Amino acid sequence: MRKLATDLPPPAEGAPPRADELLGVARAAAARDTAAIRTLVTELGGSMLRTVRKVLGPRHPDVEDVTQEAVLALLQALPSFRAECTVVHFANRIALMTALGARRRLRVRARFDVSDAPVEAAADESGPSPFAEVVSTRRREMVLEVLDRMPESTAEALALHFVLGYTVDEIAALASVSPNTIWSRLRLGKESLRRAVANNAKLAELSRGRES
């Protein structure tokens, strides 16, 4: 089995860096400093793994490989990081998009294994969220399948907000767009989800809490 980035030991010297110190580590890693890369992977690997698990499910056989793919994507993306958000948010966004892309590829290969644990939705000031009703394993799976069919930018905004709990301002910084653009994507995405619920008898039944 491939060794996970999260299995790497911590740096030999010094205490683990605080979140506000990761920017310097990220810049050094972008310059291909080996020690900085090792530190960054150690600090961010666990969070990225948890993000992948939220999308694929903790028992999915490809969780480790997709996490490794996300870590490599992070290292490749570091030179383009402009520090408009935290390093942790940048890494989790890459993990999320890598996992969503993997889900789309894996759909043609096998049905993904999902967690038995409920998914908690972030508060939504704009009104009742369809995600607030989607708390069971089977509901979660169906909602992710709806995300698979959405435009990437819309699916990303919904997943960042409702799966990872990021604020609109944080998502806007990650995507390098205005908060109004993110609000629009969230609105369109929720409308698409509501239509999917209305057009899918089983999903509608689950959303009303009568899961069989």
KEZAZA-725398 format. One record per residue (C-alpha): residue number from 0; residue in three letters; z, x, y. Coordinates in pm, 1 decimal, always signed. Example, Ala and Ser with C-alpha at 12.3 -4.5 7.8 and 13.67 -1.06 7.14 Angstrom:
@resi:0&resn:Ala&pz:+780.0&px:+1230.0&py:-450.0
@resi:1&resn:Ser&pz:+714.0&px:+1367.0&py:-106.0
This chain:
@resi:0&resn:Met&pz:+0.0&px:+0.0&py:+0.0
@resi:1&resn:Arg&pz:-86.4&px:+129.5&py:+344.6
@resi:2&resn:Lys&pz:+208.3&px:+267.6&py:+537.4
@resi:3&resn:Leu&pz:+300.4&px:+45.4&py:+827.8
@resi:4&resn:Ala&pz:+326.5&px:+190.9&py:+1174.7
@resi:5&resn:Thr&pz:+667.1&px:+27.5&py:+1193.6
@resi:6&resn:Asp&pz:+784.6&px:+247.4&py:+907.7
@resi:7&resn:Leu&pz:+755.2&px:+561.2&py:+1118.6
@resi:8&resn:Pro&pz:+1089.2&px:+729.0&py:+1194.5
@resi:9&resn:Pro&pz:+1224.1&px:+730.5&py:+1551.4
@resi:10&resn:Pro&pz:+1173.4&px:+1033.7&py:+1775.9
@resi:11&resn:Ala&pz:+1381.7&px:+1330.7&py:+1668.5
@resi:12&resn:Glu&pz:+1541.4&px:+1384.5&py:+2007.7
@resi:13&resn:Gly&pz:+1680.7&px:+1150.6&py:+2270.9
@resi:14&resn:Ala&pz:+1763.2&px:+782.5&py:+2270.0
@resi:15&resn:Pro&pz:+1492.1&px:+517.0&py:+2235.5
@resi:16&resn:Pro&pz:+1322.8&px:+456.7&py:+2572.1
@resi:17&resn:Arg&pz:+1403.3&px:+146.6&py:+2774.2
@resi:18&resn:Ala&pz:+1125.0&px:-101.1&py:+2848.0
@resi:19&resn:Asp&pz:+1078.5&px:+34.4&py:+3200.9
@resi:20&resn:Glu&pz:+1025.6&px:+383.0&py:+3060.7
@resi:21&resn:Leu&pz:+743.8&px:+281.4&py:+2828.8
@resi:22&resn:Leu&pz:+484.7&px:+299.5&py:+3106.6
@resi:23&resn:Gly&pz:+512.6&px:+677.3&py:+3120.3
@resi:24&resn:Val&pz:+502.9&px:+695.3&py:+2742.0
@resi:25&resn:Ala&pz:+192.6&px:+473.6&py:+2737.3
@resi:26&resn:Arg&pz:+14.8&px:+691.4&py:+2991.2
@resi:27&resn:Ala&pz:+95.8&px:+1002.9&py:+2792.6
@resi:28&resn:Ala&pz:-22.3&px:+831.7&py:+2474.0
@resi:29&resn:Ala&pz:-346.6&px:+735.6&py:+2649.5
@resi:30&resn:Ala&pz:-394.5&px:+1107.7&py:+2713.5
@resi:31&resn:Arg&pz:-355.7&px:+1158.1&py:+2336.4
@resi:32&resn:Asp&pz:-12.1&px:+1317.2&py:+2349.0
@resi:33&resn:Thr&pz:+96.0&px:+1311.8&py:+1984.8
@resi:34&resn:Ala&pz:+468.2&px:+1276.7&py:+2052.6
@resi:35&resn:Ala&pz:+406.8&px:+993.8&py:+2299.4
@resi:36&resn:Ile&pz:+185.4&px:+811.5&py:+2051.4
@resi:37&resn:Arg&pz:+454.8&px:+840.1&py:+1786.7
@resi:38&resn:Thr&pz:+721.0&px:+709.0&py:+2026.2
@resi:39&resn:Leu&pz:+506.1&px:+422.6&py:+2149.1
@resi:40&resn:Val&pz:+417.0&px:+307.6&py:+1798.3
@resi:41&resn:Thr&pz:+782.5&px:+324.3&py:+1696.1
@resi:42&resn:Glu&pz:+890.5&px:+119.4&py:+1998.3
@resi:43&resn:Leu&pz:+614.9&px:-144.3&py:+1982.3
@resi:44&resn:Gly&pz:+534.9&px:-168.1&py:+1613.0
@resi:45&resn:Gly&pz:+807.3&px:-417.9&py:+1529.6
@resi:46&resn:Ser&pz:+713.9&px:-654.5&py:+1810.7
@resi:47&resn:Met&pz:+346.1&px:-638.3&py:+1718.6
@resi:48&resn:Leu&pz:+430.1&px:-705.4&py:+1354.6
@resi:49&resn:Arg&pz:+628.7&px:-1015.7&py:+1451.8
@resi:50&resn:Thr&pz:+337.3&px:-1140.6&py:+1660.8
@resi:51&resn:Val&pz:+95.7&px:-1099.8&py:+1370.9
@resi:52&resn:Arg&pz:+337.5&px:-1282.3&py:+1142.7
@resi:53&resn:Lys&pz:+355.3&px:-1575.3&py:+1384.5
@resi:54&resn:Val&pz:-20.9&px:-1617.5&py:+1356.7
@resi:55&resn:Leu&pz:-83.9&px:-1536.4&py:+990.8
@resi:56&resn:Gly&pz:+250.3&px:-1632.7&py:+840.6
@resi:57&resn:Pro&pz:+510.2&px:-1382.6&py:+717.7
@resi:58&resn:Arg&pz:+397.6&px:-1391.1&py:+355.1
@resi:59&resn:His&pz:+26.2&px:-1353.1&py:+417.7
@resi:60&resn:Pro&pz:-105.6&px:-1058.1&py:+210.6
@resi:61&resn:Asp&pz:-296.3&px:-914.2&py:+507.4
@resi:62&resn:Val&pz:-6.7&px:-903.1&py:+756.5
@resi:63&resn:Glu&pz:+42.4&px:-528.1&py:+718.8
@resi:64&resn:Asp&pz:-327.4&px:-443.5&py:+739.7
@resi:65&resn:Val&pz:-377.5&px:-664.7&py:+1045.3
@resi:66&resn:Thr&pz:-72.6&px:-510.0&py:+1213.2
@resi:67&resn:Gln&pz:-215.5&px:-164.8&py:+1146.2
@resi:68&resn:Glu&pz:-546.4&px:-281.2&py:+1293.1
@resi:69&resn:Ala&pz:-362.8&px:-409.3&py:+1601.4
@resi:70&resn:Val&pz:-177.5&px:-79.1&py:+1647.7
@resi:71&resn:Leu&pz:-506.6&px:+111.8&py:+1632.5
@resi:72&resn:Ala&pz:-659.2&px:-134.2&py:+1880.5
@resi:73&resn:Leu&pz:-364.1&px:-74.9&py:+2113.1
@resi:74&resn:Leu&pz:-411.6&px:+301.3&py:+2105.2
@resi:75&resn:Gln&pz:-782.0&px:+259.3&py:+2177.0
@resi:76&resn:Ala&pz:-709.6&px:+23.3&py:+2467.3
@resi:77&resn:Leu&pz:-443.4&px:+236.0&py:+2637.7
@resi:78&resn:Pro&pz:-689.6&px:+418.2&py:+2869.2
@resi:79&resn:Ser&pz:-784.5&px:+80.2&py:+3019.5
@resi:80&resn:Phe&pz:-422.1&px:-30.5&py:+3074.6
@resi:81&resn:Arg&pz:-368.0&px:-86.2&py:+3449.2
@resi:82&resn:Ala&pz:+5.2&px:-168.2&py:+3434.9
@resi:83&resn:Glu&pz:-48.9&px:-520.9&py:+3570.2
@resi:84&resn:Cys&pz:+196.4&px:-636.5&py:+3302.6
@resi:85&resn:Thr&pz:+456.8&px:-465.9&py:+3086.8
@resi:86&resn:Val&pz:+351.2&px:-238.0&py:+2804.7
@resi:87&resn:Val&pz:+523.0&px:-473.7&py:+2560.1
@resi:88&resn:His&pz:+321.5&px:-771.9&py:+2684.5
@resi:89&resn:Phe&pz:+1.5&px:-567.8&py:+2669.8
@resi:90&resn:Ala&pz:+73.6&px:-467.7&py:+2310.0
@resi:91&resn:Asn&pz:+166.1&px:-819.5&py:+2201.7
@resi:92&resn:Arg&pz:-147.6&px:-960.7&py:+2356.7
@resi:93&resn:Ile&pz:-356.2&px:-713.1&py:+2157.1
@resi:94&resn:Ala&pz:-163.0&px:-801.9&py:+1842.4
@resi:95&resn:Leu&pz:-218.0&px:-1172.4&py:+1908.2
@resi:96&resn:Met&pz:-592.3&px:-1137.4&py:+1965.2
@resi:97&resn:Thr&pz:-627.5&px:-910.6&py:+1661.3
@resi:98&resn:Ala&pz:-443.7&px:-1164.5&py:+1447.9
@resi:99&resn:Leu&pz:-646.9&px:-1458.3&py:+1578.5
@resi:100&resn:Gly&pz:-966.6&px:-1266.4&py:+1507.8
@resi:101&resn:Ala&pz:-844.2&px:-1183.1&py:+1159.9
@resi:102&resn:Arg&pz:-765.1&px:-1549.7&py:+1098.3
@resi:103&resn:Arg&pz:-1122.0&px:-1642.5&py:+1180.8
@resi:104&resn:Arg&pz:-1250.4&px:-1382.3&py:+934.7
@resi:105&resn:Leu&pz:-998.9&px:-1475.2&py:+666.6
@resi:106&resn:Arg&pz:-1080.7&px:-1846.3&py:+678.7
@resi:107&resn:Val&pz:-1396.5&px:-1781.1&py:+482.7
@resi:108&resn:Arg&pz:-1201.7&px:-1577.8&py:+227.2
@resi:109&resn:Ala&pz:-883.1&px:-1767.1&py:+153.7
@resi:110&resn:Arg&pz:-638.6&px:-2018.0&py:+292.2
@resi:111&resn:Phe&pz:-364.6&px:-1829.6&py:+477.5
@resi:112&resn:Asp&pz:-4.6&px:-1851.9&py:+367.4
@resi:113&resn:Val&pz:+225.8&px:-1994.3&py:+631.5
@resi:114&resn:Ser&pz:+597.8&px:-1975.6&py:+691.1
@resi:115&resn:Asp&pz:+835.7&px:-2252.9&py:+599.9
@resi:116&resn:Ala&pz:+1012.7&px:-2197.1&py:+930.4
@resi:117&resn:Pro&pz:+936.8&px:-2421.2&py:+1227.8
@resi:118&resn:Val&pz:+757.8&px:-2289.1&py:+1532.5
@resi:119&resn:Glu&pz:+940.1&px:-2343.0&py:+1859.2
@resi:120&resn:Ala&pz:+733.9&px:-2435.7&py:+2163.2
@resi:121&resn:Ala&pz:+793.4&px:-2300.9&py:+2511.5
@resi:122&resn:Ala&pz:+887.4&px:-2547.1&py:+2782.4
@resi:123&resn:Asp&pz:+587.6&px:-2687.9&py:+2966.7
@resi:124&resn:Glu&pz:+641.0&px:-2805.1&py:+3322.9
@resi:125&resn:Ser&pz:+308.8&px:-2990.2&py:+3326.7
@resi:126&resn:Gly&pz:+430.1&px:-3262.8&py:+3089.7
@resi:127&resn:Pro&pz:+483.5&px:-3325.7&py:+2719.7
@resi:128&resn:Ser&pz:+306.9&px:-3061.8&py:+2515.2
@resi:129&resn:Pro&pz:+123.7&px:-3141.1&py:+2195.0
@resi:130&resn:Phe&pz:+273.8&px:-2821.1&py:+2061.1
@resi:131&resn:Ala&pz:+622.5&px:-2965.2&py:+2100.7
@resi:132&resn:Glu&pz:+539.9&px:-3207.5&py:+1820.5
@resi:133&resn:Val&pz:+383.1&px:-2944.0&py:+1598.0
@resi:134&resn:Val&pz:+694.2&px:-2793.9&py:+1439.6
@resi:135&resn:Ser&pz:+648.3&px:-2805.6&py:+1063.8
@resi:136&resn:Thr&pz:+462.2&px:-2563.3&py:+845.3
@resi:137&resn:Arg&pz:+168.3&px:-2793.8&py:+780.4
@resi:138&resn:Arg&pz:+144.6&px:-2895.6&py:+1145.8
@resi:139&resn:Arg&pz:+147.2&px:-2532.2&py:+1248.7
@resi:140&resn:Glu&pz:-136.2&px:-2454.4&py:+1009.6
@resi:141&resn:Met&pz:-349.5&px:-2740.7&py:+1136.1
@resi:142&resn:Val&pz:-292.8&px:-2647.0&py:+1500.1
@resi:143&resn:Leu&pz:-394.9&px:-2287.9&py:+1432.7
@resi:144&resn:Glu&pz:-710.3&px:-2418.9&py:+1268.8
@resi:145&resn:Val&pz:-785.4&px:-2609.6&py:+1589.9
@resi:146&resn:Leu&pz:-733.4&px:-2286.9&py:+1785.9
@resi:147&resn:Asp&pz:-986.3&px:-2117.2&py:+1558.8
@resi:148&resn:Arg&pz:-1254.6&px:-2352.5&py:+1688.2
@resi:149&resn:Met&pz:-1170.7&px:-2312.0&py:+2057.4
@resi:150&resn:Pro&pz:-1329.7&px:-2060.4&py:+2294.8
@resi:151&resn:Glu&pz:-1143.1&px:-1731.2&py:+2269.9
@resi:152&resn:Ser&pz:-1005.8&px:-1740.8&py:+2626.1
@resi:153&resn:Thr&pz:-865.2&px:-2092.2&py:+2577.8
@resi:154&resn:Ala&pz:-713.8&px:-2012.9&py:+2238.6
@resi:155&resn:Glu&pz:-558.6&px:-1697.5&py:+2380.6
@resi:156&resn:Ala&pz:-395.9&px:-1882.5&py:+2671.3
@resi:157&resn:Leu&pz:-254.8&px:-2152.2&py:+2442.5
@resi:158&resn:Ala&pz:-125.2&px:-1902.8&py:+2187.0
@resi:159&resn:Leu&pz:+32.1&px:-1675.1&py:+2446.8
@resi:160&resn:His&pz:+203.6&px:-1966.8&py:+2617.9
@resi:161&resn:Phe&pz:+311.7&px:-2179.2&py:+2322.7
@resi:162&resn:Val&pz:+341.1&px:-1928.0&py:+2038.2
@resi:163&resn:Leu&pz:+473.4&px:-1621.7&py:+2222.8
@resi:164&resn:Gly&pz:+633.9&px:-1811.5&py:+2512.0
@resi:165&resn:Tyr&pz:+470.4&px:-1617.5&py:+2796.4
@resi:166&resn:Thr&pz:+468.2&px:-1767.0&py:+3144.0
@resi:167&resn:Val&pz:+149.7&px:-1861.8&py:+3325.0
@resi:168&resn:Asp&pz:+191.7&px:-1567.6&py:+3562.6
@resi:169&resn:Glu&pz:+234.7&px:-1326.3&py:+3272.4
@resi:170&resn:Ile&pz:-76.4&px:-1458.1&py:+3099.5
@resi:171&resn:Ala&pz:-272.9&px:-1434.3&py:+3423.6
@resi:172&resn:Ala&pz:-171.7&px:-1070.0&py:+3459.5
@resi:173&resn:Leu&pz:-269.8&px:-997.4&py:+3099.6
@resi:174&resn:Ala&pz:-609.0&px:-1165.5&py:+3137.0
@resi:175&resn:Ser&pz:-670.9&px:-1033.3&py:+3491.5
@resi:176&resn:Val&pz:-739.1&px:-1383.4&py:+3623.6
@resi:177&resn:Ser&pz:-560.3&px:-1617.6&py:+3863.3
@resi:178&resn:Pro&pz:-270.5&px:-1840.1&py:+3753.1
@resi:179&resn:Asn&pz:-486.5&px:-2142.1&py:+3841.7
@resi:180&resn:Thr&pz:-742.2&px:-2025.5&py:+3585.2
@resi:181&resn:Ile&pz:-470.7&px:-2008.9&py:+3321.2
@resi:182&resn:Trp&pz:-341.8&px:-2355.4&py:+3413.0
@resi:183&resn:Ser&pz:-699.4&px:-2482.2&py:+3372.0
@resi:184&resn:Arg&pz:-734.4&px:-2316.9&py:+3031.0
@resi:185&resn:Leu&pz:-404.4&px:-2461.9&py:+2916.2
@resi:186&resn:Arg&pz:-504.5&px:-2809.4&py:+3034.7
@resi:187&resn:Leu&pz:-842.9&px:-2792.3&py:+2863.2
@resi:188&resn:Gly&pz:-687.2&px:-2652.2&py:+2548.9
@resi:189&resn:Lys&pz:-425.2&px:-2924.8&py:+2527.7
@resi:190&resn:Glu&pz:-692.4&px:-3187.9&py:+2582.1
@resi:191&resn:Ser&pz:-891.3&px:-3036.6&py:+2294.8
@resi:192&resn:Leu&pz:-582.9&px:-3039.9&py:+2076.0
@resi:193&resn:Arg&pz:-508.5&px:-3402.7&py:+2159.2
@resi:194&resn:Arg&pz:-866.6&px:-3497.6&py:+2072.3
@resi:195&resn:Ala&pz:-834.8&px:-3309.8&py:+1743.6
@resi:196&resn:Val&pz:-515.0&px:-3502.7&py:+1668.2
@resi:197&resn:Ala&pz:-681.3&px:-3834.1&py:+1753.5
@resi:198&resn:Asn&pz:-985.3&px:-3756.8&py:+1537.2
@resi:199&resn:Asn&pz:-793.4&px:-3625.3&py:+1237.5
@resi:200&resn:Ala&pz:-596.2&px:-3893.5&py:+1056.6
@resi:201&resn:Lys&pz:-379.1&px:-3643.5&py:+866.2
@resi:202&resn:Leu&pz:-299.6&px:-3438.6&py:+1176.0
@resi:203&resn:Ala&pz:-221.3&px:-3756.4&py:+1367.2
@resi:204&resn:Glu&pz:+15.1&px:-3863.8&py:+1088.7
@resi:205&resn:Leu&pz:+191.3&px:-3526.4&py:+1091.9
@resi:206&resn:Ser&pz:+222.2&px:-3526.0&py:+1471.2
@resi:207&resn:Arg&pz:+403.4&px:-3859.5&py:+1449.2
@resi:208&resn:Gly&pz:+658.1&px:-3699.9&py:+1217.7
@resi:209&resn:Arg&pz:+559.8&px:-3879.7&py:+897.8
@resi:210&resn:Glu&pz:+471.9&px:-3568.1&py:+702.7
@resi:211&resn:Ser&pz:+433.6&px:-3632.3&py:+331.5
